[in-house]
Amino acid sequence: MRLLRLLIGQVEAGSSDVVLTRESAMYQAACRLLDANPEHRAATRTAIMALRDLLWRVDTVRSILESHTNDPTIAEAVRWLETSDVHQFMRQEP
């Protein structure tokens, strides 16, 4: 599935490394297999970009607060702002 997502992304980006087009049978099969129409793929890309932006903001706040962890309240907030699980999820998405 990940390979098919990468293939679709390269075709849509107009990559010169890929000879496939939107009319290619491989591209059409990948779209059907993923059950993804162009609107769905665009919405997914937008959601992932928004999640990356939010993740960056949370990580920035956490890194600023980490210098003040001697305060128990701030230390608790830093623990609540842990994002390693989200980073792991994001590495799985193309």
N, C-alpha and C positions, 0 to 999 in steps of 0.2 A: 504494500500500500504506500509506503514512504517513497519507494522508487517511482511509482506512478504519480504521486504528488509532485515530486521533483521534475519529472518529465513534463507534466502539464505546466508547471511554473516556467520552465525554460522555453517551451513553445510560446506561451503567452507573453513572455518577456522579449521574444524575438531574438533569442540567442543564436549567434552564427555557428555555434558548435552543433546544433541540432538541425537535422535535415527534415524533420517532421513538420507538418503544418496542421492547421485546424481541420483540414479535410482528410488527413491521414487516418487510416483504419486503426493504427495503434493509439493515436490520440483520442479518437472517438470511443474506442474500447475502454481506455483508461477513465474517461469521463463517465461512461455508463457504469463501470465497475465501482467507481467512487460515488456514483449517484450525485454528481455535482454539476449543476448548470453554472453558467458564467456569473450570474447574480450571487449564487451561493458561495462560489470561490472568492468573489470580491468581498462579500460580507465577512468571510472567514479571515481573509488577509487583513481587513480593517480591524477586526476584533483582536487578532494577534498583535498588530501594531499598537493598539491601545493598551493591551495587557503588558507589552514590553515597556511602554512609557510609564505606566503605573508602577511596574516592578522597579524601574530605575528610580522613580521618586521615593518609593518606600525604602529602597536600599540607601539612598542619599540621606534620608532622615535618620535611618538607623545608624549610619556611620557617624553622623554628627553627634547623636546621642551617646554613642559608645564611649566617648571621652568623659562622660558624666555618670558612669555606672556606680559610683560610690553612693549615690542616692538610690534607695531601694525602689522607689516609684519609677524612676527612669530605668533602672535595671530590669524591672518587670516589663516596661514598655518595649525595651530592646528585645526581650525574649518574645514578646507578642509580634514583633515586626520581622521575625525570622522568615526568610523567603527561599531557603534552599530547596524545598519541595517544589515550589513554582519554577525555579531555575531548572530543575531536573525535567519537569514537564515541558518547558520551552525548548530544551535541547532535543526533544523527541519530535517537535513540529518542524516542517521545512521552512 
